Amino acid sequence: MPFFIFKISADNKIEYLDEEEKYRPAREKVRNLRASHTADDGATYRMIFANSVGQGEILLSPTEHDEKIIGDD
């Protein structure tokens, strides 16, 4: 499974940027992106290990917390 690199904007919009097969090159790309990025727009860069770009987007997407306790019917 490859490592996918995403840019996440302040409004939680997820943008696919690149992918790498190995951890170290992916880590270096993310570190370089973070170092060259100005914090003016509030975006962050994330790397995720996933089967596909779609799965990576799902894993990085914000979730709404369900207040219901499991088994509390």
DARA-V548192 format. One record per run of one state. SS is the DSSP state (H for helix, E for strand, - for the rest). FROM is the first residue (numbers start at 1). LEN is the number of residues. Records with the same first field share a line. If there is no record, write none. Layout:
# DARA-V548192
SS->FROM-LEN + FROM-LEN
This chain:
# DARA-V548192
-->1-2 + 9-5 + 21-2 + 37-7 + 50-3 + 61-13
E->3-6 + 14-7 + 44-6
H->23-14 + 53-8
